[in-house]
Amino acid sequence: MMISPEDYKRLKPYYDFQRKKEYNKEQLRLACSHIMDDEPNEIFDLMWVQFEEKDYQEPPSHWVPKNPQWQIEGEGL
């Protein structure tokens, strides 16, 4: 289920952080898929636990999460 614009405005800090976290997960999954074609999830799980919040990268303003749970309604249209 997507995030309604009203919910996003009401809980903006929460959703911004969750979307930032999701962006970093997507980037790591992409990198892992280039490293290990066979089992990218295995290396992802090992690497993700090493990440610290202070090291998260900010997503570009045009980025739309692949996971609909973190998409804002109407985003990416």
N, C-alpha and C positions, 0 to 999 in steps of 0.2 A: 504494500500500500504506500502510495506517495505521500509526501508531506504537503499539507494544505498551506497556501500562502499565509493564512491567518496564524496557524500553529507555528510556522517558521518565524514570523515576526514576534510572536509571544515568547518563544523559546530559542531565539537566535543564537545566543552563546553555546547552548547545548548542541543544536544542530550544526553549527559551524565547526565545532570540535569533532563531532561524529563524522562529518563529511571530510574533514581534514585527515582523520584517521583512515577513512575508507580510501581516500586518494593515495595515501602512503601504502596501504595494503595492495592496491591495484598496481602501483609502480613496482613493488617488491615481487608480486606474482609475475609480472612481465619479465623482470630480470631473471627470476628463477626459471621461467620457461625457456629462456635462452641458454641457461647453464645446464639444466637437466631436462632433456626432452621426455625421459621415461617417467620420472616421479617428481614433477615440480612442486607438488604439495608437501612432499616430505622435507625438502630443503626450505620451503617457505616457512613451515612450522618451526623449524630449528632457528631460522633467522629472525622471524617476527618476535620471538620472545626476547631477543637481544636488543630490539629497538626501544629507545626511551622517548617519551613524549617530547622532551626538549629538542630532539633531533628530527621531529616531523617537519616535512617541507609543506609550504603553503600550496594549495592547488591553484592552477591558473584560473582566472575569472570565467573563462569559457568552458571549463571542465564540467561534465555532467557525469555523475556516478553511474556505473554499469548496474549496480544493485538498485532496483526501483524503491527500496525501503528508504534510501537517502536522497532520492530525487524530489525536487519541489514541483508540484503540479504546474504544468505548462512550460517546464524547463526543457530546453533543447529543441523546441518546436521551430 
